[in-house]
Amino acid sequence: MQSNNQARVGYGQGWARPAGVVESKVVRVRTGFSVSRGEFIGGSDQARAFVWKDEDAPRPMREIVVRVGRNGSLWEGGTPLDLKIAFPQRKDVARLVPSFADWQRFFEKQADAGRLNRFWWGRFHEDGVRLARRLQAQLIDDVVVRYERPTEDPAAALSPEIEL
C-alpha cells in the first residue's frame, strides 16, 4: 500500500500543495523546424495571460512524412517506415501504430480509383492530420513530422502539403 504525505484540502477537492512549489503549465508546439513554447503568466491559482515564446531547440535530423499510399502511411527518406522498428524504446509511439493502420485500411478499402471525387477527402485529411499531430507531439524533440496529401487526392496538385 502506498501512502501520501500531503494533507487533503477537503473531501473530493484534492491535496494541499506545499508552500513554495509552483507548477507551471507549459505547452510546446513544433511547426516545421521551429518550436514555440507557451506559458501561463500569473499566480498558480489564477493565470492572468498565456504567452508564446520562441525556443532555441536543436533542429532534428529526421523527418517523417505522413502520406497514405498503397505501400504504407509513414515515410522517411522515400521509404516506408515502421514506428516500432524506428523507435523501439518508445511505447507511447508504438501505441499509435494501430491508429495509422486503421487509417491506411480505410483508404485502401474506400478509395476507389473510378470514384475519387466522391471520396470523403475532408474527413479523411482531418483524421490524418490529427494522427500526424499526435505523432509530432510524441517525438517533438527527435523528428519533424509533415503531412502530405496522397496523389489520388484531386487537390494534391494545387496544395500537396497540409500544415500541422
N, C-alpha and C positions, 0 to 999 in steps of 0.2 A: 504494500500500500504506500502510495506516495503522499507526502504531507506538503501543505502550502504554508509558508511562514508569513504571508501577507494577511493583514486584517481585512475582514469583509466590511464593506460600506453599509450594506443592508441586504436583506434577502432579495435576490434577483437583480441587484444593482452592481454586481462586480466587486472588485477588490480595490482597496485603497493603494494609491501609488506612493512610494516613499518620497520624501521631500528631496528636491534636487535632481530627480530623474525626469528628464524631458524626452518624450517620444516625438520625433519629428516625422511627419508624414511626407514621404518623398515619392515622386513619380519620375521615371526615366523613360524616354521615348527616343528611338532611333528612326530617323528618316533618311534613307540613303546612307551617306557616310558621316552625318553629323548626329550628335547625341545631345538632347536637351534634358535638363533636369528641372523639375518643378517642386517648389517647397511651399508649405503653408507658413505664413508670417503671422505672428501674434502669440497670444497666450496658448498654453497647451489645451485649455478647455474650449476656448473660442478663437478660431483663426480669423484674422481680420482681412487677409488677402492671400491670393495664390500668385506666385511669381515664377516665371520661367527664366532659367539661367543656362547659358551655353556651357557645355562641359568639354574640357580638353581630354577627350577619350582617344586612345590609340585606334588607328584605322585597322579594322580586321582584314586579314589577308584572304579570308574565304568569302565566297559569295554563292548563295543558294538561290536558284530561280524556281519559283512555284509556277508551273505551267502544265496543265493536264495534256496528256497526249496518249498515243497508243502504247508507248513503252513505259509510262510512269508519270508521276506528277511532280517529282522533285529532281532537280538537275544541278550538277556542279561541274563547270567546265565543259558543258555539252554532253555529259554522260549521265545516265540515271544514277540516282543517289538513294541508298538505303540508310535511313536515320539510325537504325540500331547498330549498323556496322560503323558508320561515320562518327557516332558519339556513343561508344559502348558504356561509358560510366554514367551517362545522363538518363536516369529513369524517367524524369519529367518529360524529356524529349521523346522517349520511346512510347509514352502514353499517347502521343499524337499520331502514331503510325496507323492505328485503326481508323481514325477520322479521315486521314488522307486516302486510305484505301477505299473507304465508303464513297468519298467524293469522286475518286477515279472510276469506281464501278458504276456510279450513277451516270457519268459522262459516257462510258462505253456502252451502257445499256440504252440510254435515251437519245443520244446524239446520232440521228440517222442522217447519212450523207445527203439523201434526197430532200430532207425537210429541215435543214439547219436554220432557216429563217423562222421556223415555228418552235425552236428550242427555247427554253427559259433562260436566256443568257444573263439577264439582270439578277435573278435569284441565284443562278449558278456562280456568278462572279462575286456576289455578296458572301456566299459560303466560302469561296476560295480565298478571298481577301481576309475574312475572319480567321481562317486556318493559318494563313501566312503571318498575320499579326501575332497569333498565339506562338508560332514558331519563333518569330523575331523577339518576342518578349522573353522566351526561354533562353535564347542564345544571343542576347543583346551585346555582350562583350566579345563574342567569338566570331560572329558571322553577320554579314549584311544579307537580308532577305529581300528579294524583288518578286513582284507578281506580274506575269505576262499573260496576255490573252492567248488562247490556242489558235492555230492557223485556221481552224474550222469556223471560228467566230467571224461573221461578216464585218464587224467593227475593228478587227485586228489590223487591217491595212491603214486605217485612219489614226488609231492610237494603240500601239502594240502593248504598252505597259500601263498598269493601273497603280497609282501611288498608294503606299500603305499609310 
